[in-house]
Amino acid sequence: MKIIDVICSGGRTGFYFDDQRAIKSGAVADGNAYFGDPKTPGFTAVRQAGESISVMLLLEDGQIAHGDCAAVQYSGAGGRDPLFLASEFIPVILGHIKPILVGREAASFRQLSELVESIQVDGKRLHTAIRYGVTQAILDAVAKSSHRLMCEVVADEYGCTVTDRPIDIFTQSGDDRYKNADKMIIKGAQVLPHALINNVKTKLGEHGELLEEYVCWLRDRIIALRSDESYSPILHIDVYGTIGTAFGDDNYGAMADYIARLEAAAKPFHLRIEGPMDVEDREKQMLALKALTLELDNRGIDVELVADEWCNTLEDIKYFADNRAGHMIQIKTPDLGGINNTVEAVLYCKERGIGAYQGGTCNETDRSAQVCIHCAMATQPVQILAKPGMGVDEGYMIVYNEMRRIIALRQALRAQ
């Protein structure tokens, strides 16, 4: 089945582009906006509307396959590609990808994705968001051409097995970490709440006291709202490097002491801490996270550290996994470019005995979330992110329902 055309349309995402450096430097939140001067190149405001590009592949039998290009909320930070604006990048897709794809057989997701990954313009690889969306559309095209589910294409080409069981879903609260936690508990989310602890003064506390109070509240709230004791979610909190800022990025003893306090506050629930420090450098970040991981392990502190900042590409993920820099690695799907890299990253982490968290960003779309679920059902990471958005209900619904559809369809087809 040949691809006969590539069509693009600009769109919106489920959240915003936020200038992380400006927020960390004290930009003032006011309602749903931020006031302050942007600090990351490309930003014209601290918060901007998120943009996407839908890439549609027209097949010769009239079927249309599609995927969505999207970039993370904190674009341009932590070593990531710059701000992704549809008006700037639609011409790149039509000028450099369309001529290569049109006329090709939609026969191999892996081969076509690797082809897209290899394209360079002026000596540089295409923006991660472009590779992300185009490879989604390619996976859909191969699935439609061969009358398979997208997850089955991934499993067939990478030698893995599509699971018949749901994967744990991790929900994120945004700044509304109290009301949104209630939504998560009511809906039975297995991992929660993310919490967006991205400022020492207002969210972590100069001595970590604000986050500790929140963890105590969250523990008590779960116990108060759950219908029975069998519901025991994992608490996963992203601190955006603020623990290191408060206690010293290289003061592993002090950071471990504080994390032990959080562990006690979370009991009886298991705790994960994402991004405990951010030292603004890939090598230094790996070494710092490796050292803190070892410190926790040696002291028997049962808290999992999750790598995020400066662990963006497939190569980064392999580097952090090989060095055990963290107990779990967030595979932030848009940052890896082609979703073939997401597949390989999950499988690599599992081979190395490191927890694979197939994540992403609130700043994606319904389509990118759906395609990511197919990758996850084939590779079976520990957890997947509910996305897009920060409202909980919408992102959880999209991810949960797509996963359940896959399970139901496969069961029905096997019974025929």
Secondary structure, DSSP 8 states (H G I E B T S, - for coil): -BEEEEEEEEEEEEEEEE-HHHHHTT-EEETTEEES---STT-SSSEEEEEEEEEEEEETTS-EEEEEE---TTTTSTT------HHHHHHHIIIIIHHHHTT-B---HHHHHHHHHH-EETTEE--HHHHHHHHHHHHHHHHHHHT--HHHHHHHHHT----SS--EEE---TT-TTHHHHHHHHHT-SEEEE-----IIIII-TTSHHHHHHHHHHHHHHHHH-SSTT---EEEEE-TTHHHHHH-TT-HHHHHHHHHHHHHHHTTS-EEEE-S---SSHHHHHHHHHHHHHHHHHHT--EEEEE-TT--SHHHHHHHHHTT-SSEEEE-GGGGSSHHHHHHHHHHHHHTT-EEEE---TTS-HHHHHHHHHHHHHH--SEEE--SSSSSHHHHHHHHHHHHHHHHHHHHHHH-
